[in-house]
Amino acid sequence: MINSTQPSTLARGYPIALASAVFLSTTAILIRYLTLTYALPALVLAFWRAVFVALTLLVFFALFQRSMLQVERRHLPYLVIYGFVLALFNSFWTLSVAENGAAVATVLVYCSAAFTALLGWWLLKERLDGIKLLVVALSLGGCVLVSEALDPAIWRMNAFGITTGVLAGLLYAVYTLMGRSASQRGLKPWSALLYIFAFDAVFLLLFNLLFGRVLPGGARQIADLFWLGNAWAGWGVLLVLAAVPTVAGFGLYNVSLVYLPSSVTNLVVTSEPVFTAVFAYFLLGERLNAVQIGGSLLIMAGVVILRIHEGRMARIKLKMTKVEE
């Protein structure tokens, strides 16, 4: 287990978490493109995304690093639960993007910062000090401003969209904590990613087949699973979505959890909405108003404050360790 309080560990973990945010920021753009261009149902999209992620990792590991295909049998029940949580998160996340747009959905999911910090303190005994609470407040405040949740009219027009966004945030927090716990159990991040997306695909297939008629964005009939038909460009975008930003984004996110506490990783990756907003502006024509831009700046300010604080605490702890020696 890597000591996540060492300055060198933090220095390695933060760039990995930030790179994860850059990759993940493009996933909402591609999901939004597919739902707008092809009217692809959200849960069908989530299913194929999971399938292509698992296949990409399976082929790569089989060709270049077969050891990544192996996990101890005792870890399989945990990975099944982990995959189920991921399936729930991806379902609500994809629905949120379809309902709210790429930029707003991405910001909404980062209400998970507060959930992660509180649950990490409660379940994993991670430190929850005043600075981290300030960062949580900044993150939540930014999410409220970007979603315009203070405007009652927004709730009347888009209550379902905001609800799916917040639930996605809660499930993202649970996913984050399970990722941190997986690293503590000795699971290799990339191996875990393969297995959880494989189980994710299985659960999403069941969601579509068993509950597709009643779930928003589900497959109404088996034929809907092949909604794209011979739209090869759409299949290509879906494959790129899975093979590049999803694999790289989730993979680097899991790796960062080896070096950083889950609450810190989650707060660092709250920079993702800023990148998504920029991409959405140029590629989809989505625009944030002045209040929403202010909310994005609050989120970024929280990340900067957290990085400075964690680095300072790590240096103080290192000095105290040297004095004791």
N, C-alpha and C positions, 0 to 999 in steps of 0.2 A: 504494500500500500504506500503510495507516494505521499509525502508530507506536504499538504496543500497550504501550509503557512510559511514555507521557505520563500524568500524573495525570488530566487531563480525559478522556482516552480510557478509562482504567480506570473513572472515575466513570460514563461512559456505558455501558461494557460490562457492569459488574456488575448494574445493574438489569435490563438486557435478559436476561441469563442467568438471573436470579432469576425474572423474569416467565415465561420459558420453563419453568422448573421447576414453577411453579404450574399452567400449562396442561397440561404433560405428566403431572402427578400425577393428573389426572382420566382419562387414557386407560386406565390399568389398571382403574379402577372400572368404566368402560363395557364394557371387554373381559370382565371378570369377570361382569358382569351378563348379557352375551350368552351366555357359555359356561354359566352356571348356569341361566338361564331357558329358553334354546332349545337347549341342548346343541350349539351351533354348533361344528363342528370348527375347531381353531385355525388351520390353514393356509388353510381356506376363508375364515375371518374376516379373516385377514391380507390375502388377495387382494382382497376387496371393499373393505377399508379403503384399500388402495393405489389401487384404481380410483377410488373416490370422492374421494380427496385430489387425484389428478391431474385429474379432471374439474372439481372445484371451482376449482382454480388456473387451468385452461385457460379456463373460462367467464369468470372474473373478469378475467384478463389480456386476453382477447379483447374484453371490453366496455370496460375502463377503462385498460389500460396495455399496449398491443400490443407495445411494445418488449421487454417481459419474455419474450415468446415466442421471441425470437431469441438464439441462441448461435452462436459461431463453430464451423465444422465441425471444426476441429482439436481442439475440446474434447469432441466426441462420444464417442470411445473411452474417455476418462477417465470421462465421465458413465455410460457403460454399466457399467464396473467398479464405480463408486460405487453405482449402482443394484443391482448384484448383491450387494454387501456389505450394503446396506440390506435386501434381500430375505432374506438369511441372518439378519441381526439380528432383523428383524420376525418371522421364523419361530420362532426360539428364544425371543424375548421373549413372544410370544403363548402358546406352549406353557408357558412358565414361569408366566405368570399363571394359566392353566388348572390347572396342577399345584399351585402353591404358594399361590394367593390373591393378591389385589392388593397388599397391604401388603408381604408377604415377598418377592414377585417383584420389586417396585420397589426394595427395598433391595439384593437380591442383584445386580441389574444394575449397581450402583455399585461393585462390585469393579473396574469399568472404570477407576476413578480411578487405581489403581496401574498398570494396563496403559498408560493414556494417558500418565501422567507418565514412565514408563520408555521407552515407544516414542517419545514426543515428544522426549525427550532424545537417543535413539539416532538417529532418522530425521530430525527437524526441527531438531536442535541447540538445543532449548529448554533454559533453565536448570533444573537440578535441584539445589537447595541443601538445607541441613539442614531448614529450615522446611517446605519442600514435602514432603520425605520424612516429616516428622512428621505432616503432614496426610494423606498417603497411609496411614500406619500407623493413624491415627485412623479413617479411612474404612474400611479393611479390617477393623479391629477391630470397628467398628460393624456391618459386614456379617456378620461371623462371629457376633456376639451375636444379631442379629435373625434370622438363619437357624437359630440354635441348632446350628450345625455342630459344636460341641464335644461334642455328645451322640451317641454311637455309635448309639443307637436311632433317631435321626432319619435317619441314613444308611441304616439297614436298611429303614425304612419309606418313605423318599422320596429315594432316591439319584438317580433319574431327574430329579425336580424340581430338586434342588440342582444337578445337572450342567447341565441346560438353563439354569438361572439364571446360573451362572458363565460358560458359553459365550456367553450373551447379553451379559454384561459385557465379555468379550473382544472380541466383534464391535462393541459400542458404542464401545469404545476405537478400533478401526480406523475406524469411521464418523466419529468425532470428528477423527481425524488427517486423513482424506480431506477433511473439511469445511474444516479449516484450510488444507490444501494447495490446495483449490479457490479460497479467497479470495486466496491468494498468486498463483494463476494468473490472477486478474482476473475470475473468474466471479461474476456477481451472485447473491447468496444465494437470492433468491426464484425466479430463473430456474432455478438449479441444483435447487431443491426440486421444481419442476414436472417436470423431466426425470428426476431420480433416482426419483421416485415412479412415473412412467410406466414406466420400465425395471423398477422393483421389481414392478409389477403383471404385466408380461410374464413375468418370472422366476418369480413365485409361481404364475402360471397353469401354466407348464411343470412346476413342482414338483408341483402337484396332478394334472395330466393324466398325467405320465410316472411319477411315483413315489408317487402318492396311496395306492396299495394297501399300500405298505410303510412309508411315513412316518407317524409318530404324528400324528393330527390332520389327515391329508390326506383328499382326496376319494376315496372308494373307487370311485365311478363318476361319470360326467359330471353326472348328475342331482344329486349332492351339492353341486355348485357353487351350486345354487339351493335350498339346505337350508331357508331361511326361508320359501320358498313364498309364500303369501298372508298371512304374519304381518307386516302392514304396520307395526305398532308396532316390531317387531324391525328391519326395514329402516330405519325412522326413527331408531332409536338408532344404528345403524351409520352412517348418513349424518351424524348429529351428531358421532359419534366422529371421523369423517374431516374434516368441514368446520370444526370448531371447535378442539378441543384438539390434534389432530394437526397441522393446518395452522399454527395459531398457535404451538404448542410447538416443532415442528421448524423452522419459519420463523425464530422469534426465536433459537433455538439457533444456526442457521447465521449469523444476523446478528451474534450475540455473538462468533462466531469471527473476525469482521473486526476486532474491537476487542481481543480477549483471546487470549493463547496457548491452544492446545487443552487443555493440562493444567489451566490455571486455569479455563477454562469448564467442563470436566468436573467439577472439584472443587466449583465453585459450585453446579452443578445437582444435586450430591448432596444438596441440601436437599429434592429432590423426594420422597424416601421419607417425610419427616415430614408433608408435606402429604397424601400418599396415605394414610398411616396415619390421619390425622384424618378424611378423607373416608370411608375404608373403615369406620371405627368408626360413623359416623352413618348411612351409607347402606347398608352391607352387613352390619353387625353384627360385623365382624372386630375382634378385640381383640389388642393386643400385651401380653405379660406384662411384669413389671418388668425382666427382663434385656433384652428387646427394646426397651423404652423407653430403657434405658440406652445401648444401641447406637445408637439414633436420635440421642440427645443427643451422642454422640461424633462422629457425622457432622456435626451442626450446629456443634459446637465447631471442627471442622476448617475449615469454611467461613469462620467468623468470624476465626480465626487467619490464614487465607490472605489474606482481604481486608485485614486490618491490615498484614500483612507486605508484600504487593504494593504497597499505597499508600505505605508507608514507603520501599521500594526505588525507587519511581518518583520520589518527592520528592528522594531523595539523588542519583539520576542526573540529574535536572533541575538541581539546584544545581551539580553537577560540570560540566555542559554550559555553564552560565552563566559559571562561573569560567574555563573554557577559552576562552570567547569574549572 
